[in-house]
């Protein structure tokens, strides 16, 4: 299963904002805010979206849903040689 690192990659895997709006039952304006302003999803969409991602062969960190108790993975830093 391929792990998706960002909200943008989740949107792409699910077919874009309109498909995410259909999947979640959210207004398209709200969905566009998730993508553009917040770069995260509401926590109440986690189970629904993760199930659809799994069906398509993907997974994503719960930190993309800004749930309490989950911390965004630290980005690796390049070490000087």
Helices and strands as residue ranges (DSSP letters): E 2-4, H 7-14, H 17-24, H 28-33, I 34-38, G 43-45, H 46-55, E 58-60, G 62-65
